């Protein structure tokens, strides 16, 4: 009921946490501390700690003291045990040192950092001296809380949608914590004002709190009647023993939730709000990054000492020479494999050549041999940026297997992180990491940061410019700016198929149909990458005049039947546009999108008549000129050919160039070839 009312009513709340919340994190409650300190007092005064409870009640004149209510004597006992502020501060520091947040704090951090709910629960008031709330938000959510550790900073207490607020009403263990009755007699004006401001439009949830603190009670009693509009919740097995605080709860018509265990109560919230489960990935990434960097830096320093830096000019010359050997194999997988095996003994010390060989094997789907070659290349040079990026792309091929996707993504990110760290000015590595963060991990903030670094490293890198253009319109909706970046990328390399495919999708959406058709058609006619051809055909089918749709479907079906897919590619902008234009086969488009991008079975397409209708093969009789072939007429209608649309069509696709050792938004590894 509570979660439903919060979600439906858009209600905001603040938490008020007491010492009971930190017990499972290893911090002793006030009652236990008091008993420990009284035992120590008696031992110091009498030489033993026997019957210390009775001794404290009678000999020390504390009528009514008992084991049950020991926590109520906290302020008096700590002053007696540690008579000056410095001793009290050191005692508190020892109590909270080296404590890790338990599950209840994990749930609280997940709630405070949740994209949909965080802004409604991102304020915490606490009488605790520990840092468990702030530690939990950073450790588990990678979010820095704004902590107000001292009353002099209370005027700066301001939460935001992205930054939780933690207000320590009695100070911090390291900054004059308030313990004694005199110190906690009343909250400062600054702290009371912060409480008033933050509770003006929220409800308040008490957890793990005893209610013995008079200063807090007085501050709450002075809140305006209009404050706390979303109510007060007292989460505890018992009502507070302090009569003044109990009266205030009654006046505020507080809801009593009879639950005493903080972790158990937070577990219920975890389930009702469907929050994420704990994940060790962040800690694993930190550990792996430290290990990788430690090894890389040692290798780098070792190379400097030995002075064994490679002659890059010599490597490039040999690479170009050896490439001619593979081109003679004309793309035959067995021939290429045989050539590589013959020359392997001469390649073993050259990471560049081994990386190129691995790319060939990946292209021909000889994955076991490719993985072996990537491993050999990285044994020669563990920090080779291009090989690391290529190996990441190799593993990304496996990401479509949903059950292995998290494991694959971790492996890919680690390889790309090594590539970026080994050469932080390598625009290709930085751009690839940016694309991976956005398209696969959906971390657009991190992607934006890597794009900035990539463009700073090389502002005229065509791949980075094109990839950033795609990011701009898809993620930020900045179509005009994206157009400029696409144009710059095309000026530098007008025949890169990934850029042509992405640019065509955006141009169709912005109604520049001539160029959109031209670029998509170039991809269909010339690209050796079936994934890019599939995407471009989807755009053409979604936007093309109705009388050609059967031909697009014929080519789409051929690729689908071959098992070609583009996992997680976003066709939603194209689908929305097609729906607005009342596409006659919008249901087929939606089903096709699910098959291509979301692993839906291809059988679902059989229900559509157009998908099952046979269409003539796009093959002409011998002797037909390219300019008048059926494929050309389909890809370039007369009105487009009259405007020069045929210029970008490539008629030669025989090259076996493996492309750059990298990956892009859908593992594109080729560029368009110029038309004959």
Secondary structure, DSSP 8 states (H G I E B T S, - for coil): -HHHHHHHHT--EEEEE-GGGGGGGT---HHHHHHHHHHHHHHHHHS--TTHHHIIIIITT-TT--STTGGGGHHHHHHHHS-SHHHHHHHHHHHHTT----HHHHHHHHHHH-TTTGGGS-EEEE---S-HHHHHHHHHH----EEE-SGGGGGG----SSS-EEEETT-BTTB----STTTTSS--HHHHHHHHHHTSS-EEEEES-----HHHHHHHHTS-TTS-TT-EEEESSS--S-HHHHHHHHHTT-EEE----HHHHHHHHHHHTT------HHHHHHHHHHHHHHHHHHHHHHHHHHT----HHHHHHHHHHHHHHHHTTTT-HHHHHHHHHHHHHHHTT-HHHHHHHHHHHHHTT-HHHHHHHHHHHHHH-TT-HHHHHHHHHHHHGGGGSGGGHHHHHHHHHHHHHHHHHH-TT-HHHHHHHHHHHHHTS--HHHHHHHHHHHHHH-TT-HHHHHHHHHHHHHHS--HHHHHHHHHHHHHH-TT-HHHHHHHHHHHHHTT-HHHHHHHHHHHHHH-S-HHHHHHHHHHHHHHS-GGGHHHHHHHHHHHHHTT---TT---HHHHHHHHHTT-TTHHHHHHHHHHHHH---GGGGGG-HHHHS----S---TT--GGGSHHHHHHS-HHHHTTTGGGG------------S---TT----------
